[in-house]
């Protein structure tokens, strides 16, 4: 959740987080939880995906992708 910039509202939100309810007495909304089955399926695919993609690319294509990533990260003009 994004914090307010006003110091008074920021202090209020911190206190609300600490006590677990809003100042008006209503409870805070529950944290969003992920479906464990979906997380497990995602991890299975993620562990295979990068290796499969790397194996299918030529060394030249991998180099081009790496250069583009480095340029984006470090702000190097191409």
C-alpha positions in Angstrom: 0.0 0.0 0.0 1.3 3.4 -0.9 2.0 5.8 2.0 0.7 9.4 2.1 3.3 12.2 1.8 1.6 14.4 4.4 3.3 13.8 7.8 0.1 13.8 9.7 -1.6 11.2 7.4 1.6 9.2 7.4 1.7 9.0 11.1 -1.9 8.0 11.2 -1.4 5.2 8.7 1.6 3.9 10.7 -0.5 3.8 13.9 -3.3 2.1 12.0 -0.9 -0.6 10.7 0.5 -1.1 14.2 -2.9 -1.6 15.9 -4.4 -3.5 13.0 -7.4 -1.4 12.5 -8.4 2.0 11.2 -9.0 5.0 13.5 -12.7 4.8 12.8 -12.8 1.3 14.2 -13.1 -0.7 11.0 -10.6 -3.5 10.4 -7.9 -3.1 7.8 -8.4 -5.1 4.6 -6.6 -8.5 4.6 -3.3 -8.9 2.8 -3.6 -10.4 -0.6 -2.6 -14.0 -0.5 -1.4 -16.1 -3.4 -2.9 -19.4 -4.4 -0.3 -22.1 -3.3 -1.2 -24.3 -6.3 -0.7 -21.5 -8.7 2.7 -20.6 -7.1 3.8 -24.2 -7.4 2.8 -24.4 -11.1 4.6 -21.1 -11.8 7.8 -22.4 -10.2 7.8 -25.5 -12.3 7.6 -23.5 -15.5 10.0 -20.9 -14.4 12.7 -23.4 -13.6 12.5 -24.8 -17.2 11.8 -21.6 -19.2 15.1 -19.8 -19.1 17.2 -22.9 -19.8 15.0 -23.9 -22.7 15.1 -20.4 -24.2 18.9 -20.2 -23.9 19.3 -23.5 -25.5 17.2 -22.5 -28.5 19.1 -19.2 -29.1 22.2 -18.9 -31.2 25.3 -17.4 -29.5 25.0 -14.3 -31.7 21.4 -13.8 -30.7 22.2 -14.2 -27.0 24.9 -11.6 -27.4 22.6 -9.2 -29.0 20.0 -9.6 -26.2 22.7 -9.2 -23.6 24.0 -6.0 -25.2 20.5 -4.6 -25.4 19.9 -5.4 -21.7 23.2 -3.8 -20.6 22.4 -0.7 -22.6 18.9 -0.4 -21.0 20.4 -1.0 -17.5 23.3 1.4 -17.7 21.8 4.0 -20.1 24.4 3.4 -22.8 23.2 4.7 -26.2 23.2 2.1 -28.9 
